[in-house]
Amino acid sequence: MNAAEIKNFIIENLKNKLQQFDISHGEIKKDFDFVQSGLLDSMAFVEMISEMEQHFNVEIDFEKIDKEDAFTTLRGVNELFLNA
C-alpha cells in the first residue's frame, strides 16, 4: 500500500459525494480536509476509515494518535495507514 493507492481508494469510494459537492479529483490534495470541506461528517469519516482498514487489511490504533488533523486530511489518513 502506498499514498497513491490510499488516495485512489478514497476517490473511488467517495465518487458520488465528490460529484454532489462539485469537488474534482484534482482538488483532493494532501491538505484537503474531508470534514471541514463538508464532504464527510464525523460518522461518515469513521465509516470510511473502517472500510479502508478492511480493504488494506490494517488495524488503526486510534489511542496512539495525538494529532487532530490526522482524522481529517488526506495527509493525516496517509500517515495513519502508512505507519500502521
Secondary structure, 3 states (H helix, E strand, C coil): CCHHHHHHHHHHHCHHHHHHCCCCHHHCCCCCECCCCCCCCHHHHHHHHHHHHHHHCCCCCHHHCCCHHHHCEHHHHHHHHHCC
